[in-house]
Amino acid sequence: MVSPSKTSKRKLEHNAPISPPPLRRKVQSTTTQTAVASFFTPTSQKPPEKIIWQERGPNDDTPSTLLVGKYVPSSAPNSDSNDFNTATKRLKVAAFDFDSTLIQTSSGKKFASDAQDWKWWHSTVPSTLRKLYLEDGYRVVVISNQGGISLKADSKAPKSKLGSFKSKVSAVFNQLDIPISIYAATEKDIYRKPRTGMWSELLEDLDIHLPGDVDLENSLFVGDAGGRNASNGKPKDFSCSDRNFAENVGIRFHTPEEYFLGEAPREFTRSFEHSEYLTSSTTEVLEPFAKKNKLDIVLFCGSPAAGKSTFYWQQLEPLGYARINQDLLKTRDKCIKVAGQYLDEGKSVAIGMSTAKNSAQFPLAQPLMINPPDNTNADREVRSKWVELAAKHSVPIRCVLFTANPELCEHNDVVRALNNVMNPEKRMILPSMAFRGFMSRYKKPELNEGFQDITKVAFRFNGSEAERRIWARHWT
């Protein structure tokens, strides 16, 4: 008997149920008939692009990091590209973040896979923006952090990302078809929110130079980075940068859910609240650091940007302490060697001073302060090298412990790097790893390591009123 073939078809029983064909899920398409027609139109017959792109830098000496796109519809009423500068100035600004505020991915992925992978965040978004411009008299702009693209010629980021981003913005703006601009920050510099560099560029483009020329009370910013806490199954926000940006500028803030859907505000938390570190008076000073020995070593322990340099200039430099700076000497071994030479010779030499202090003369036979900026003396093993040096030269060693937390230190670092008046040593912004790395290595100093004493220094801002206003803004 021959067995039936495995490929033979089974006959269906009479009146057996038949499964219906699977339903095809509809996917929202952002491709319009106009876009299809444009694709098949020869380049020579296409109208000029409605969006003009520019690349800008913080100043003439730095590379471009800000991408600016200005869309001017050819047929829309009141489409004069300079309508802000005419007799009917638009004094109110409606600013929006881009991703997860105006649009989202149509694929459902966190990041778009290509220029076509987008859809409106909500169906009411385009009509709301058109109403703001056409009926309510707002200047509509997009202000967005776009760290995934780069304007650098030697960037490792794929060049296609920049082109894809421009194509997506062009498609979004074409569907809106109102005068609108986008400012996209591509690096962690003065342009990146919550910093206000993009807002300053906007005001410059609109020829706004006086504080009263913009209606801040009725202007607004909408973004998804509001610092919202997790609630009712909704995750917490990844950042509070949009809310902080709006507060820096002085305009109202809304999340997309609040603005487009009318939802009630959720509770939010900032990762860093700077108000507790501001002194009650700009004239308040730290308790003086007392000099105990004719000759000794003072070792600083603390995160980058914890206030070590300021403490040195205000407290130790007047007492005659020299400074050992690993930024200049490059290695710890070199620092130890040079420090030993100074102790042997009884000489005082200014090492690693800021430019403003380099020409100062210091008396001989002064105590020595050790503070390599990129060696924060975080652990016992590193500190032991300096304890051994003190023992070798029969001098006491004291420790000054700076207790500022990483969030505060990152804030200090950015304030210092982006404001020349507070950055005499011309330091650059440190990567976040510098602060996380310190905390991962940190071991609290103990007297049994060989220190004569340990002085704790808690950070409190101390500066002029102008510096206080700068420091009190949101920077990270």
C-alpha positions as CSV (number, residue, x, y, z in Angstrom):
1,M,0.0,0.0,0.0
2,V,1.4,3.3,-1.0
3,S,1.3,6.1,1.6
4,P,-0.3,9.3,0.5
5,S,2.1,12.1,-0.6
6,K,2.9,14.7,2.1
7,T,2.1,17.4,-0.5
8,S,-1.4,16.1,-1.2
9,K,-4.2,18.5,-0.3
10,R,-6.8,17.7,2.3
11,K,-10.4,18.0,1.2
12,L,-12.4,20.4,3.2
13,E,-15.4,18.9,5.0
14,H,-18.8,20.0,3.8
15,N,-20.0,23.2,5.4
16,A,-16.7,23.5,7.3
17,P,-15.9,27.1,8.5
18,I,-13.5,29.0,6.4
19,S,-11.2,31.6,8.2
20,P,-11.6,35.1,6.7
21,P,-8.5,36.7,5.2
22,P,-6.5,38.8,7.6
23,L,-7.4,42.4,7.8
24,R,-4.8,44.8,6.5
25,R,-3.9,47.5,9.0
26,K,-4.1,51.0,7.6
27,V,-0.9,53.1,7.9
28,Q,-1.2,56.8,8.0
29,S,0.7,58.2,5.1
30,T,2.3,61.6,4.9
31,T,2.9,61.4,1.2
32,T,0.7,63.9,-0.7
33,Q,-0.3,63.9,-4.4
34,T,1.7,67.1,-4.7
35,A,4.8,65.3,-3.4
36,V,4.3,62.4,-5.9
37,A,3.9,64.8,-8.8
38,S,7.0,66.7,-7.7
39,F,9.0,63.5,-7.7
40,F,8.3,62.9,-11.4
41,T,8.8,66.6,-12.4
42,P,12.2,67.4,-14.0
43,T,14.4,69.6,-11.8
44,S,14.5,72.4,-14.3
45,Q,10.7,72.7,-14.2
46,K,10.4,72.6,-10.4
47,P,9.7,75.9,-8.5
48,P,12.3,77.3,-6.1
49,E,12.6,75.7,-2.7
50,K,10.3,77.3,-0.1
51,I,12.7,76.7,2.7
52,I,16.1,78.4,3.0
53,W,18.8,76.7,5.1
54,Q,21.7,78.4,7.0
55,E,24.4,77.1,9.3
56,R,25.6,79.3,12.1
57,G,28.2,79.2,14.9
58,P,28.2,80.9,18.4
59,N,30.8,83.3,17.0
60,D,33.0,83.9,13.9
61,D,35.9,81.8,15.4
62,T,33.9,78.6,16.0
63,P,32.4,76.0,13.6
64,S,28.8,76.1,12.8
65,T,26.6,74.1,15.2
66,L,23.1,75.7,14.6
67,L,20.9,74.7,11.6
68,V,18.3,77.4,10.7
69,G,15.6,76.8,8.2
70,K,13.1,79.5,7.1
71,Y,10.0,78.5,5.2
72,V,8.1,81.1,3.2
73,P,5.0,79.9,1.3
74,S,4.7,81.4,-2.2
75,S,0.9,81.6,-2.2
76,A,-0.2,82.1,1.4
77,P,-1.6,85.5,2.4
78,N,0.7,87.8,4.4
79,S,3.7,85.6,3.5
80,D,6.2,88.4,3.5
81,S,9.3,86.9,5.0
82,N,10.0,90.1,6.9
83,D,6.5,90.5,8.2
84,F,7.8,90.8,11.7
85,N,9.7,93.9,10.7
86,T,6.8,95.7,9.0
87,A,4.3,98.1,10.5
88,T,2.2,95.2,11.7
89,K,4.8,93.5,13.8
90,R,4.0,90.1,15.3
91,L,5.0,90.7,18.9
92,K,3.8,87.3,20.2
93,V,5.9,84.1,19.6
94,A,4.5,80.6,19.6
95,A,7.5,78.3,19.8
96,F,7.4,74.5,19.6
97,D,9.7,71.6,20.0
98,F,9.8,69.3,17.0
99,D,9.9,65.6,17.7
100,S,7.3,64.2,20.1
101,T,5.6,67.6,20.1
102,L,4.6,68.5,16.5
103,I,5.4,65.1,15.0
104,Q,6.1,61.5,16.0
105,T,7.3,58.5,14.1
106,S,4.8,56.7,12.0
107,S,6.7,53.4,12.5
108,G,6.3,53.6,16.3
109,K,10.1,53.5,16.7
110,K,11.7,55.9,19.1
111,F,13.8,57.4,16.3
112,A,12.8,57.9,12.7
113,S,14.2,55.4,10.3
114,D,14.1,57.8,7.3
115,A,12.7,61.1,6.2
116,Q,9.2,59.6,5.5
117,D,8.9,58.1,9.0
118,W,6.7,60.7,10.5
119,K,3.1,61.7,11.2
120,W,1.5,64.5,13.2
121,W,1.7,64.1,16.9
122,H,-2.1,64.7,16.9
123,S,-4.5,65.4,14.1
124,T,-5.2,68.9,15.5
125,V,-1.5,70.1,15.3
126,P,-1.5,71.5,11.8
127,S,-4.8,73.4,12.2
128,T,-3.7,74.8,15.6
129,L,-0.5,76.1,14.2
130,R,-2.3,77.7,11.2
131,K,-4.7,79.4,13.5
132,L,-1.9,80.8,15.6
133,Y,-0.4,82.5,12.5
134,L,-3.5,83.3,10.3
135,E,-5.9,84.3,13.0
136,D,-4.1,85.0,16.3
137,G,-1.2,87.0,15.0
138,Y,1.6,84.8,16.3
139,R,5.1,84.3,14.9
140,V,5.4,80.5,14.8
141,V,8.8,78.9,15.2
142,V,10.3,75.5,16.0
143,I,13.2,75.4,18.6
144,S,14.7,71.9,18.8
145,N,17.7,70.0,20.1
146,Q,19.0,67.7,17.4
147,G,22.1,66.0,18.7
148,G,21.7,63.2,16.3
149,I,22.8,65.3,13.3
150,S,26.1,67.1,12.8
151,L,27.3,70.0,10.7
152,K,30.9,69.1,11.1
153,A,32.8,68.3,7.9
154,D,34.7,65.5,9.7
155,S,31.8,64.2,11.7
156,K,31.4,60.5,12.3
157,A,27.6,60.9,12.0
158,P,26.3,59.7,8.6
159,K,25.8,62.6,6.2
160,S,22.5,61.1,5.2
161,K,21.1,62.0,8.7
162,L,21.4,65.7,7.9
163,G,19.8,65.4,4.5
164,S,17.0,63.2,6.0
165,F,16.3,65.7,8.7
166,K,16.1,68.6,6.2
167,S,13.7,66.6,4.0
168,K,11.5,65.8,6.9
169,V,11.3,69.4,8.0
170,S,10.6,70.5,4.5
171,A,7.7,67.9,4.2
172,V,6.2,69.1,7.6
173,F,6.5,72.7,6.7
174,N,5.0,72.2,3.3
175,Q,1.9,70.6,4.8
176,L,1.6,73.5,7.3
177,D,2.2,76.1,4.5
178,I,2.6,79.1,6.7
179,P,5.6,81.3,7.4
180,I,7.6,79.3,9.9
181,S,11.3,78.8,10.9
182,I,13.2,76.1,12.7
183,Y,16.3,76.4,14.9
184,A,18.1,73.1,15.5
185,A,21.0,72.8,17.9
186,T,23.4,70.1,17.0
187,E,26.0,70.3,19.7
188,K,26.1,70.8,23.5
189,D,26.9,74.5,23.3
190,I,25.2,77.8,23.9
191,Y,22.4,76.9,21.5
192,R,21.3,73.7,23.3
193,K,18.2,74.0,25.4
194,P,17.6,75.0,28.1
195,R,20.3,77.5,27.2
196,T,18.9,80.5,25.3
197,G,21.2,80.8,22.3
198,M,18.5,79.8,19.8
199,W,16.1,82.3,21.2
200,S,18.8,85.0,20.9
201,E,19.3,84.0,17.2
202,L,15.5,84.2,16.7
203,L,15.4,87.7,18.1
204,E,18.3,88.8,16.0
205,D,16.6,87.5,12.9
206,L,13.5,89.4,13.8
207,D,15.5,92.6,14.4
208,I,14.4,92.6,18.1
209,H,16.9,94.3,20.3
210,L,14.9,95.9,23.2
211,P,13.3,93.8,26.0
212,G,9.9,95.3,25.5
213,D,9.7,94.5,21.8
214,V,8.4,90.9,22.4
215,D,5.2,90.2,24.2
216,L,6.6,87.7,26.6
217,E,3.4,87.5,28.7
218,N,1.4,86.1,25.7
219,S,4.2,84.2,24.1
220,L,4.6,80.4,24.7
221,F,6.7,77.3,24.3
222,V,5.4,73.8,23.9
223,G,7.7,70.8,24.4
224,D,7.7,67.3,25.8
225,A,10.7,67.6,28.1
226,G,8.8,69.0,31.1
227,G,10.4,67.0,33.9
228,R,7.0,65.3,34.5
229,N,6.9,62.5,37.1
230,A,5.6,59.0,36.2
231,S,1.9,58.9,36.7
232,N,-1.0,56.5,35.9
233,G,1.1,54.3,33.8
234,K,2.8,57.2,31.9
235,P,6.6,57.2,32.2
236,K,8.5,60.2,33.5
237,D,10.0,62.7,31.1
238,F,13.6,62.1,30.0
239,S,14.5,65.7,30.9
240,C,13.2,69.1,32.0
241,S,15.0,71.1,29.4
242,D,12.0,72.5,27.6
243,R,10.3,73.7,30.8
244,N,13.6,75.2,31.9
245,F,14.2,76.9,28.5
246,A,10.8,78.6,28.7
247,E,11.6,79.8,32.2
248,N,14.9,81.1,31.1
249,V,13.3,83.1,28.3
250,G,10.4,84.2,30.5
251,I,7.4,82.7,28.6
252,R,4.7,80.3,29.4
253,F,5.3,76.6,29.1
254,H,3.0,73.8,28.1
255,T,3.4,70.1,27.3
256,P,1.9,68.8,24.1
257,E,-0.8,67.0,26.1
258,E,-1.7,70.3,27.9
259,Y,-1.6,72.5,24.8
260,F,-3.2,70.3,22.1
261,L,-5.4,68.0,24.1
262,G,-6.3,70.2,27.1
263,E,-5.1,67.8,29.7
264,A,-4.4,68.9,33.2
265,P,-0.7,69.5,34.1
266,R,1.2,66.7,35.8
267,E,3.6,67.1,38.7
268,F,7.2,67.6,37.7
269,T,10.6,67.5,39.3
270,R,13.8,69.2,38.3
271,S,17.0,67.2,38.7
272,F,18.8,70.3,40.0
273,E,17.3,73.3,41.9
274,H,19.9,76.0,42.2
275,S,18.0,78.3,44.6
276,E,19.3,76.6,47.7
277,Y,22.9,77.4,46.7
278,L,22.4,81.1,46.3
279,T,23.6,83.2,49.2
280,S,21.2,85.7,50.8
281,S,23.6,88.5,50.0
282,T,26.1,89.0,47.3
283,T,28.5,90.3,49.9
284,E,28.4,87.1,52.0
285,V,31.9,85.4,52.1
286,L,33.1,82.0,53.2
287,E,34.7,81.5,56.6
288,P,38.4,82.1,56.1
289,F,40.7,79.2,55.8
290,A,43.2,79.3,58.7
291,K,46.9,78.9,58.0
292,K,48.3,76.5,60.6
293,N,51.9,75.8,59.4
294,K,54.8,77.7,58.1
295,L,55.2,75.2,55.3
296,D,52.7,72.5,54.3
297,I,50.7,70.9,51.5
298,V,47.0,71.4,51.1
299,L,45.3,68.7,49.0
300,F,42.0,69.4,47.4
301,C,39.5,66.5,47.0
302,G,36.3,67.2,45.0
303,S,34.5,66.8,41.7
304,P,35.4,69.0,38.7
305,A,33.7,72.4,39.0
306,A,33.0,72.0,42.7
307,G,34.5,75.4,43.4
308,K,38.2,74.4,44.0
309,S,39.8,77.1,41.8
310,T,37.6,79.9,43.3
311,F,38.4,78.7,46.8
312,Y,42.1,78.7,45.9
313,W,42.1,82.3,44.6
314,Q,39.9,83.6,47.4
315,Q,41.4,81.7,50.3
316,L,44.8,80.2,49.6
317,E,46.5,82.5,47.1
318,P,46.3,85.4,49.6
319,L,48.1,83.2,52.2
320,G,51.0,82.6,49.8
321,Y,50.1,79.1,48.5
322,A,51.5,78.2,45.0
323,R,49.4,76.0,42.7
324,I,50.3,72.8,41.1
325,N,48.2,72.3,37.9
326,Q,48.2,69.1,36.0
327,D,46.6,70.8,33.0
328,L,50.0,72.3,32.4
329,L,52.3,69.6,33.9
330,K,50.3,66.9,32.1
331,T,51.1,63.9,34.5
332,R,50.8,63.3,38.2
333,D,54.5,62.1,38.3
334,K,55.5,65.5,36.9
335,C,53.4,67.3,39.4
336,I,54.9,65.3,42.3
337,K,58.5,65.9,41.0
338,V,58.0,69.7,40.6
339,A,56.2,70.0,43.9
340,G,59.1,68.2,45.6
341,Q,61.6,70.6,43.9
342,Y,59.7,73.6,45.3
343,L,59.7,72.2,48.8
344,D,63.5,71.3,48.6
345,E,64.4,74.8,47.3
346,G,62.1,76.7,49.6
347,K,60.9,78.6,46.6
348,S,57.4,79.7,45.7
349,V,56.3,79.4,42.0
350,A,52.9,80.1,40.5
351,I,52.0,77.0,38.5
352,G,48.7,76.6,36.5
353,M,47.5,80.1,37.3
354,S,44.8,81.8,35.3
355,T,45.9,84.2,32.6
356,A,44.8,87.2,34.7
357,K,47.1,86.0,37.5
358,N,50.2,84.8,35.6
359,S,52.1,88.0,36.0
360,A,51.8,88.2,39.8
361,Q,54.9,87.8,41.9
362,F,54.8,85.7,45.1
363,P,57.1,85.6,48.1
364,L,59.6,82.9,48.6
365,A,59.3,80.0,51.1
366,Q,55.5,79.8,50.8
367,P,53.3,76.8,51.5
368,L,52.2,74.6,48.5
369,M,48.7,73.9,47.3
370,I,48.1,70.7,45.2
371,N,45.1,70.7,42.8
372,P,45.5,69.0,39.5
373,P,42.2,69.9,37.7
374,D,41.9,66.5,35.9
375,N,43.1,64.6,38.9
376,T,40.5,65.2,41.6
377,N,42.2,63.1,44.3
378,A,39.0,61.0,44.5
379,D,40.4,57.8,46.0
380,R,42.8,56.8,48.8
381,E,45.4,55.4,46.5
382,V,45.9,58.7,44.6
383,R,45.9,60.7,47.8
384,S,48.6,58.4,49.3
385,K,51.1,59.7,46.7
386,W,50.8,63.2,48.2
387,V,50.8,61.9,51.8
388,E,54.1,60.2,50.9
389,L,55.5,63.4,49.5
390,A,54.6,65.3,52.6
391,A,56.3,62.6,54.8
392,K,59.4,62.7,52.6
393,H,59.8,66.4,53.1
394,S,58.7,66.3,56.8
395,V,55.8,68.8,56.3
396,P,52.1,68.4,57.3
397,I,49.5,67.7,54.7
398,R,45.9,69.0,55.0
399,C,42.8,68.1,53.0
400,V,40.1,70.3,51.8
401,L,37.0,68.3,50.8
402,F,34.5,69.9,48.4
403,T,31.1,68.4,48.9
404,A,29.2,69.7,45.8
405,N,27.1,67.0,44.2
406,P,27.4,66.0,40.5
407,E,24.3,67.9,39.3
408,L,25.6,71.1,40.9
409,C,29.1,70.6,39.5
410,E,27.7,70.1,35.9
411,H,25.8,73.3,36.3
412,N,28.9,75.2,37.5
413,D,30.9,73.7,34.6
414,V,28.5,74.9,31.9
415,V,28.1,78.3,33.5
416,R,31.8,78.7,33.6
417,A,32.5,77.5,30.1
418,L,29.8,79.5,28.3
419,N,30.3,82.9,30.1
420,N,33.6,84.6,29.5
421,V,33.2,86.9,32.5
422,M,33.2,83.9,34.7
423,N,35.9,81.9,32.9
424,P,39.3,83.6,33.2
425,E,41.1,80.3,32.5
426,K,39.1,79.7,29.2
427,R,38.0,76.2,30.2
428,M,35.8,74.1,27.9
429,I,32.6,72.2,28.8
430,L,33.5,68.8,30.3
431,P,31.8,65.7,29.3
432,S,29.3,64.2,31.7
433,M,31.6,61.2,32.1
434,A,34.0,63.5,34.1
435,F,31.5,63.9,36.8
436,R,30.2,60.3,36.8
437,G,33.8,59.1,36.7
438,F,34.7,61.1,39.8
439,M,31.7,59.6,41.7
440,S,32.6,56.1,40.7
441,R,36.1,56.5,42.1
442,Y,35.3,58.6,45.1
443,K,36.3,57.4,48.6
444,K,35.7,59.8,51.4
445,P,39.0,61.1,52.9
446,E,39.9,60.0,56.4
447,L,42.3,61.4,59.0
448,N,44.0,58.0,59.3
449,E,45.3,58.5,55.7
450,G,47.8,60.9,57.2
451,F,46.1,64.2,57.1
452,Q,46.6,66.8,59.7
453,D,43.0,67.8,59.3
454,I,40.1,67.7,56.8
455,T,38.1,70.9,56.1
456,K,34.7,70.4,54.4
457,V,33.6,73.1,52.0
458,A,30.0,73.2,50.9
459,F,29.3,75.2,47.7
460,R,27.6,78.5,47.9
461,F,27.5,80.9,45.0
462,N,29.4,84.1,45.7
463,G,29.8,86.8,43.0
464,S,28.5,90.1,41.6
465,E,24.8,90.7,41.0
466,A,25.4,90.3,37.2
467,E,27.2,86.9,37.8
468,R,24.4,85.9,40.1
469,R,21.8,86.5,37.4
470,I,23.8,84.3,35.0
471,W,24.4,81.5,37.5
472,A,20.7,81.4,38.5
473,R,19.5,80.4,35.1
474,H,19.0,76.9,33.9
475,W,22.0,75.6,32.0
476,T,21.9,71.8,32.1
